[in-house]
Amino acid sequence: MKRNLHKIFFVIFVVLISSCSKPNPIELEQNNTGDDDSFSLEIVSTDPNLFDYQNGYDSTGIANPLPKASSEFIITLLHNSGEGGQGFGHRIGNAAAYFYDKQQPIYNAGNNRIVGYRTKDLGDVKFNNSIANKVPHLIRFRSGSSFIDSLAGVFYHLMLRQSTNLGERINIRLSKDNNSIFETSIEIPEEISGRIEKVLDGNILKGLNFAWNGLGRGKIDIIIGGFIAGNSGPYSLVRIKVSDDGKFLLPKNILDQVPYQNFESVVFSFIRRIEKTESSNSLSDNYIAAQSIHNIRINLKN
């Protein structure tokens, strides 16, 4: 990728998605010397006491529980590692389908905000001729000082075989009484494998170097999440979209926006995704995605 070799002054507009108000732009001024490309950054939340929901994004790659469309088909291959860990390791693969009833939103009773929608049973879903199981769809959201699970209907889930190949095309079919309602297919992207190195000045954290097996085209997402002691899943804090060229430096002035001191540990999710939207006569709008995710959990407080 061609780099700008001259000193450039970047003004990065960051959308702060506050759980209390509408998004507000924040200006972060950064002087780059040409080593880093431009990127987009979204702060999802900064105060763990204000989280409305907990949705396990590190296995789905989706940091916001509100659906992109009335129907979602999401295929995920992921692997997990600790600090300094690289390599593809043991892969977990799953495919899921959700059919939302936009006329039945689910509200957080404490602040009357929408945290999700109830789902519908539309028949049978197959991924590459393997039928998905219908399982309870639970939305985990805050009630007072704790989180509760609310049953929101069903969704369709299938564990993929370990031999599922990256680059393989997955065929998707929704049917009712053996009559096809919707059919499509999507290709699984090349697997992503990341590495994170701390940039230190003595014992002071000055930034983070991200490296991964870049493709030299397109974009990837890096989601930063925090774990709180006693909670099973992470809370999404920051979403960064960068060029898929294999390296990115997260500088201190942006790292300071992440309240990692408030969390037991932090997880960085590298996500390479292929996605598309389709419409059909039977389903009004459909979001289809296939993604590779590498989660790296580290402690930034040391």
C-alpha positions in Angstrom: 0.0 0.0 0.0 1.3 3.4 -0.9 2.2 5.5 2.1 2.4 9.2 2.3 6.0 10.0 3.1 5.4 13.6 4.1 4.3 14.7 7.6 0.5 14.8 7.6 -1.7 16.3 10.2 -4.7 14.1 10.8 -8.0 15.2 12.4 -9.9 12.1 13.3 -13.5 12.3 14.2 -14.5 9.7 16.7 -18.2 9.0 17.3 -18.8 8.6 21.0 -21.8 6.3 21.4 -22.9 7.3 24.9 -25.4 5.2 26.7 -26.9 8.4 28.0 -27.2 10.6 24.9 -27.0 10.8 21.2 -23.6 10.3 19.5 -21.3 13.3 19.7 -18.2 13.9 17.6 -14.8 14.1 19.5 -11.8 15.5 17.7 -8.5 13.6 18.3 -5.5 15.4 16.7 -2.7 13.1 15.7 0.6 14.0 14.0 1.7 11.1 11.9 5.0 10.7 10.1 3.7 8.5 7.3 4.1 5.2 9.1 0.4 4.8 9.9 -2.6 4.9 7.5 -5.8 6.8 8.3 -8.4 4.8 10.2 -11.9 5.2 11.6 -12.6 4.7 15.3 -15.8 4.4 17.3 -16.0 4.5 21.1 -18.8 2.2 22.1 -18.7 2.9 25.8 -16.2 4.1 28.4 -18.0 3.6 31.8 -18.7 0.0 32.8 -21.4 1.2 35.1 -23.4 2.4 32.1 -23.5 -0.7 30.0 -27.0 -1.7 28.9 -26.2 -5.1 27.6 -23.6 -7.9 27.3 -23.8 -9.8 24.1 -20.6 -11.9 23.7 -19.4 -10.0 20.7 -16.0 -11.7 20.8 -17.6 -14.9 19.4 -20.0 -13.1 17.0 -17.9 -10.1 15.9 -20.9 -7.8 16.4 -20.4 -5.2 19.1 -23.9 -3.8 18.9 -26.9 -6.1 19.7 -29.3 -4.2 17.4 -29.6 -6.1 14.1 -28.5 -4.8 10.8 -31.5 -6.3 9.0 -34.7 -8.2 9.7 -32.9 -11.4 9.0 -29.2 -12.2 9.7 -27.1 -15.2 8.7 -23.6 -15.1 10.3 -20.8 -17.6 9.9 -17.9 -17.4 12.2 -14.5 -19.2 12.5 -12.5 -18.0 15.5 -9.6 -18.9 17.7 -8.4 -17.5 21.0 -5.0 -16.9 22.5 -3.3 -15.0 25.4 -0.7 -12.3 25.3 2.0 -12.8 22.8 0.2 -15.8 21.3 0.1 -16.2 17.6 -0.8 -19.1 15.4 -4.1 -20.4 14.2 -4.5 -22.9 17.0 -7.7 -24.7 17.7 -10.5 -23.2 15.6 -14.1 -23.0 16.6 -16.7 -22.6 13.9 -20.4 -21.9 14.0 -23.2 -20.7 11.8 -26.3 -18.8 13.0 -29.5 -17.4 11.7 -31.8 -14.8 13.3 -35.2 -13.7 12.1 -36.3 -10.5 14.0 -39.7 -9.2 14.6 -39.2 -5.5 14.4 -42.7 -5.0 15.8 -41.6 -6.5 19.1 -38.7 -4.6 20.6 -37.2 -5.4 24.0 -36.6 -2.5 26.3 -34.4 -2.0 29.3 -37.0 -1.1 31.9 -34.5 1.1 33.8 -34.0 3.6 31.0 -36.6 2.5 28.3 -33.9 2.0 25.7 -34.2 -0.8 23.1 -31.7 -3.6 23.7 -32.9 -6.0 21.0 -35.9 -7.6 19.3 -37.8 -10.8 19.7 -37.2 -13.5 17.1 -39.4 -15.7 14.9 -39.4 -19.4 14.0 -39.7 -19.4 10.2 -39.0 -23.1 9.5 -35.7 -24.9 8.9 -32.3 -23.4 8.1 -29.5 -25.4 6.5 -25.9 -24.5 6.0 -24.3 -26.7 3.3 -27.2 -29.2 3.7 -26.6 -29.5 7.5 -29.7 -28.5 9.4 -29.3 -26.0 12.2 -30.7 -26.5 15.6 -33.3 -24.2 17.1 -32.0 -22.9 20.4 -33.2 -20.2 22.9 -32.2 -16.7 21.9 -31.2 -14.9 25.1 -30.5 -11.2 25.5 -28.4 -10.3 28.5 -29.0 -6.7 29.7 -28.7 -4.6 32.8 -31.4 -4.6 35.5 -30.4 -2.4 38.4 -26.9 -3.3 39.4 -26.8 -6.7 37.8 -27.4 -8.4 34.4 -30.3 -10.7 33.6 -31.1 -13.0 30.7 -34.3 -12.4 28.8 -35.7 -15.1 26.5 -36.3 -13.4 23.2 -37.4 -16.4 21.1 -35.3 -18.8 19.1 -32.3 -18.6 16.7 -30.7 -21.2 14.5 -27.3 -22.6 15.4 -24.9 -25.1 13.8 -21.4 -26.0 14.9 -19.2 -26.3 11.8 -16.9 -29.2 11.3 -13.3 -28.6 12.2 -12.3 -29.3 8.6 -14.2 -26.3 7.3 -11.8 -24.6 4.9 -11.1 -20.9 4.7 -12.2 -19.7 1.3 -15.0 -22.4 1.3 -18.4 -21.3 0.0 -21.2 -21.9 2.4 -24.7 -22.4 1.0 -27.6 -21.2 3.1 -31.2 -22.3 2.7 -34.4 -21.4 4.6 -37.4 -23.6 4.0 -40.8 -24.3 5.4 -42.5 -27.7 4.8 -39.8 -28.5 2.2 -40.6 -25.3 0.3 -37.7 -23.0 -0.2 -38.2 -19.5 1.2 -34.7 -18.0 0.8 -31.4 -19.3 -0.6 -28.0 -17.6 -0.8 -24.3 -18.4 -0.4 -21.2 -16.7 0.9 -17.4 -17.4 1.0 -15.5 -17.7 4.2 -12.6 -15.2 4.2 -8.9 -16.1 4.7 -8.2 -16.8 8.4 -6.8 -13.8 10.3 -4.0 -14.3 12.9 -2.9 -11.3 15.0 -0.1 -10.3 17.4 0.1 -7.4 19.9 3.2 -5.7 21.3 3.2 -3.1 24.0 5.1 0.1 23.2 6.8 1.0 26.6 8.8 3.9 27.9 10.2 2.3 31.0 7.1 1.0 32.7 4.8 3.5 31.0 2.5 2.2 28.3 2.8 4.5 25.3 0.9 2.6 22.7 0.2 -0.8 21.1 1.6 -2.3 17.9 -0.8 -4.6 16.1 0.4 -7.0 13.5 -1.5 -9.7 11.5 -1.4 -11.6 8.2 -2.6 -8.7 6.0 -4.1 -9.3 2.6 -3.1 -5.9 1.2 -6.7 -5.1 0.3 -10.0 -4.2 2.0 -10.4 -3.4 5.7 -10.5 -5.3 9.0 -12.1 -4.5 12.4 -10.3 -4.5 15.7 -12.7 -4.5 18.6 -11.3 -3.7 22.1 -13.3 -5.1 25.0 -13.0 -5.3 28.8 -13.6 -8.2 31.2 -14.9 -7.4 34.7 -14.3 -9.9 37.5 -17.4 -12.2 38.0 -18.8 -11.6 34.4 -18.5 -14.3 31.8 -18.1 -12.1 28.7 -16.4 -8.9 27.6 -18.0 -5.4 27.2 -17.3 -3.7 23.9 -15.3 -0.5 24.4 -13.8 0.6 21.0 -14.2 -0.5 17.4 -11.4 0.4 15.0 -11.5 -0.1 11.2 -8.1 -0.2 9.5 -6.6 -1.2 6.1 -5.9 -5.0 5.9 -2.2 -4.4 5.3 -0.9 -6.3 8.4 0.2 -3.5 10.8 -1.3 -0.7 12.8 0.0 1.5 15.6 -2.6 2.5 18.2 -1.0 5.7 19.7 -1.2 6.8 23.3 -3.7 9.7 22.7 -6.3 7.1 21.5 -5.3 4.4 23.9 -6.0 6.9 26.7 -9.7 6.8 25.6 -9.9 3.2 26.6 -10.5 2.8 30.4 -8.5 -0.4 30.7 -7.6 0.4 34.3 -11.3 -0.4 35.2 -11.1 -3.9 33.8 -9.6 -7.2 34.9 -8.2 -7.8 31.5 -8.7 -6.6 27.9 -9.5 -8.6 24.8 -8.5 -7.5 21.3 -10.6 -9.1 18.5 -9.1 -9.0 15.0 -12.0 -9.5 12.5 -11.8 -10.1 8.8 -15.3 -10.2 7.3 -17.1 -10.7 4.0 -20.6 -9.3 4.1 -23.5 -8.5 1.9 -27.2 -7.6 2.0 -29.9 -9.1 -0.1 -33.7 -8.8 -0.5 -36.2 -11.4 -1.5 -39.9 -11.7 -2.0 -40.3 -13.7 1.2 -37.8 -11.9 3.4 -37.7 -8.1 3.1 -34.0 -7.5 4.0 -31.2 -9.9 4.8 -27.7 -9.4 6.2 -25.2 -12.2 5.4 -21.7 -12.3 6.8 -18.8 -14.7 7.0 -15.9 -13.9 9.2 -12.6 -15.0 10.8 -11.9 -13.8 14.3 -8.8 -14.0 16.4 -9.2 -13.0 20.1 -6.2 -12.0 22.1 -6.7 -11.5 25.9 -4.1 -9.5 27.7 -3.6 -7.4 30.9 -2.6 -3.8 30.2 -2.3 -2.8 33.8 1.1 -4.5 34.3 
